[in-house]
Amino acid sequence: DLIIPRGSRNLIDYVREKMKDASEKLEFEKANDLKSTLDALKSYSTRATVVNPKIADLDVFSIYANEHTAVVNYLKVIDGSVNQTDTVEYTKKLDEKNEEILQLSIVELRERYFSKSKEVIVPYPIKISNADFVSHVPKSGDKKKLLDLSYKNALYYFNEIQSQLLVNLEKKTAEPEVLRQAKEDLLLKKSP
């Protein structure tokens, strides 16, 4: 019969209310346990908060791309904390623009994570028909910090992809040890 409301702020208020109820009913041990829970929640909430807790429900999208690959990062922010994140890689088609990829990924990721946020932060203006949200391009403040964080995540993921491709390429082009040893032992100019 315990229903916990969404978001850490609501949870803190909920536990505070239960603590008051317990103390009014002279259930001091229960109230003390709830106070300990409340202190732990406050401590966690303070550490987990990235931006102003008044930023209640917000989606943040950014993109980093070259001519072949695009990486889109998604952040779900609730009560000032990053609640969920995902980074998706796309292989670009001929003449496909970053704006198109971003639009498609916004729709896809919002559906995947059942997002009902009424505000979406993006790096540049976008138009999505039948959108149930408003998009903004922040210039400064906490929302700009979130957009920058999302962009850094996308860039990091992109660099990881490039590093992995380089490692795989080096593995394919590296001469296997057995062939190198055979070439050396048989005094051959080329690998067998």
Secondary structure, DSSP 8 states (H G I E B T S, - for coil): -----SSHHHHHHHHHHHHHHHHHTT-HHHHHHHHHHHHHHHHHHHHHB-S-TT--EEEEEEEEE-SSEEEEEEEEEETTEEEEEEEEEEE--TT--HHHHHHHHHHHHHHHTT---SEEE-SS----TT-SSEEE---SSHHHHHHHHHHHHHHHHHHHHHHHHHHHHHHHHS--HHHHHHHHHTT-SS--
